[in-house]
Amino acid sequence: MTLPLGGPPESPRGRWERYRKAVRDEPLPLGLVDLDAFDRNVEQFSRLLRGSGKRLRIATKSIRCPDLTLRALARLGPEAAGLMTYSASETLFWAQRGARDLLLAYPTVQPSDLKSLAAAAPAVRPVHAVGNSMTGNELPHKKRAAVS
């Protein structure tokens, strides 16, 4: 549902009623995203970044829907710096879908996680954030080369 442009701003009460009407006959629980508001938010970030020499890396744990993440990346265009993923398996998920600039933000030394990162490595250069030198030193040398 898209609001007509050029009219008076919608009140919070009017927005709430519009949302209620849109989901009235849908089974609950459900998720609802106002795509017009989502696009406006992304455009605000894009405007702030344009010409600044800075780019935005989207944190995937903040947008838990791959379609919305892709929508934000597309709308950001050159202001997008890639994705900050929350797990090794999610890093592999995005690598398998063509993402090439991935930052794994949460340190891991679990063998299954390192296996996921090694599987993603041929297609991308995933970066694994290391919280301290002990965590980094726990990575086996062979695996460290595959994921750093």
Buried (B, 14 or more C-beta within 10 A) or exposed (E): EEEEEEEEEEEEEEBEEEEEEEEEEEEEEEEEEBEEEBEEEBEEBBEEBEEEEEEBBBBBEEBEEEEBBBBBBEBBEEBBBBBBBBBBBBBBBBBEEEBEBBBBBBBBBEEEBBBBBBBBBEBBEBBBEBEEEEBBEEBEEEBBEBBB
